[in-house]
């Protein structure tokens, strides 16, 4: 199985500097441009299936990819962003002021009451990986999801249930692509690349030009 993990385009929540969690935000103007570029990039992937988080920013990204690759999109609540309860809708500075524990501890694994627990996240990852292996072991699948969940799923795939004991080193940018492959029904995958964003180069050049960068 080839598994492409794709983050959604920039959302209005991203633009406003808010921690979104499972709150629903639409794509920003820049996010819409990013989605056009990632969808064109995906045209050569020869995808068999596309799954998307049911949150708008991810689903609108996935729909555009589906149009380009001529594949339908199935929503899957198991791959939506981490639920962060009382932290959702706040900026990082507001969270640090209100919950000092987050100064030195990841928001996702802080254990703050009302947020999704490490055990719940572990179970979500287990179910996602199990279902993918059962249904798509010899196919190419794209999952359009969120930065937090993608980074956790990667850690779970690499180190298992103890993922939260380790530092998560992954940078997962908007519309970035990460590729894993399980060859010949192998239990463990190869990680081909993470956070690939070359498709955004033309957009970044355009933005620099508008700012008058020489």
Long-range contacts (C-beta under 8 A, 24 or more apart in sequence): 1-132, 1-133, 1-136, 1-137, 1-138, 1-139, 1-140, 1-141, 1-181, 1-182, 2-139, 2-140, 2-141, 2-179, 2-180, 2-181, 3-132, 3-141, 3-142, 3-143, 3-179, 3-180, 3-181, 3-182, 3-189, 4-42, 4-45, 4-47, 4-140, 4-141, 4-142, 4-143, 4-177, 4-178, 4-179, 5-142, 5-143, 5-145, 5-150, 5-153, 5-154, 5-177, 5-178, 5-179, 5-180, 6-38, 6-42, 6-61, 6-62, 6-65, 6-142, 6-143, 6-144, 6-145, 6-175, 6-176, 6-177, 6-178, 7-144, 7-145, 7-146, 7-147, 7-150, 7-172, 7-173, 7-174, 7-175, 7-176, 8-35, 8-53, 8-55, 8-57, 8-58, 8-60, 8-61, 8-144, 8-145, 8-146, 8-174, 8-175, 9-33, 9-34, 9-35, 9-38, 9-57, 9-60, 9-61, 9-174, 9-175, 10-34, 10-174, 11-57, 13-57, 14-174, 17-91, 17-92, 18-88, 18-89, 18-90, 18-91, 19-84, 19-87, 19-88, 19-89, 19-90, 19-91, 19-92, 19-95, 19-107, 20-57, 20-81, 20-88, 20-89, 20-146, 21-81, 21-82, 21-83, 21-84, 21-85, 21-87, 21-88, 21-148, 22-55, 22-80, 22-81, 22-82, 22-83, 22-84, 22-88, 23-88, 23-89, 24-55, 24-56, 24-57, 25-55, 25-56, 25-57, 26-56, 26-57, 26-60, 27-56, 27-57, 27-60, 27-61, 30-203, 31-57, 31-61, 31-174, 33-203, 34-174, 34-175, 34-200, 34-203, 35-60, 35-61, 35-64, 35-65, 35-175, 36-64, 37-175, 37-199, 37-200, 37-202, 37-203, 38-64, 38-65, 38-175, 38-177, 38-199, 39-64, 39-65, 39-67, 39-68, 39-69, 40-68, 40-199, 41-177, 41-198, 41-199, 42-68, 42-69, 42-142, 43-68, 43-69, 45-69, 45-140, 45-142, 46-140, 47-71, 47-140, 47-141, 47-142, 48-136, 48-139, 48-140, 48-141, 49-74, 49-136, 49-139, 49-140, 49-141, 49-142, 50-74, 50-141, 50-142, 50-144, 51-75, 51-76, 51-79, 51-141, 51-142, 51-143, 51-144, 52-76, 52-79, 52-143, 52-144, 52-145, 53-77, 53-79, 53-80, 53-81, 53-144, 53-145, 53-146, 53-149, 54-80, 55-80, 55-81, 55-146, 57-146, 58-144, 58-145, 58-146, 59-144, 61-144, 61-175, 62-142, 62-144, 65-142, 65-144, 73-144, 76-128, 76-143, 78-124, 78-127, 78-128, 78-131, 79-128, 79-143, 79-145, 79-149, 79-153, 80-145, 80-146, 80-149, 81-145, 81-146, 81-147, 81-148, 81-149, 82-108, 82-115, 82-116, 82-121, 82-146, 82-148, 82-149, 82-152, 83-115, 83-116, 84-108, 84-115, 84-116, 85-112, 85-113, 85-114, 85-115, 85-116, 86-112, 86-113, 86-114, 86-115, 87-112, 87-115, 106-168, 108-148, 108-152, 109-164, 118-164, 121-152, 121-164, 122-156, 122-161, 122-163, 122-164, 124-149, 125-152, 125-153, 125-156, 125-157, 125-163, 126-156, 126-161, 128-153, 129-153, 129-156, 129-157, 133-182, 137-182, 137-185, 138-185, 147-172, 147-173, 150-178, 154-178, 154-180, 154-191, 154-194, 157-189, 158-191, 170-194, 170-195, 171-195, 173-197, 175-199, 175-200
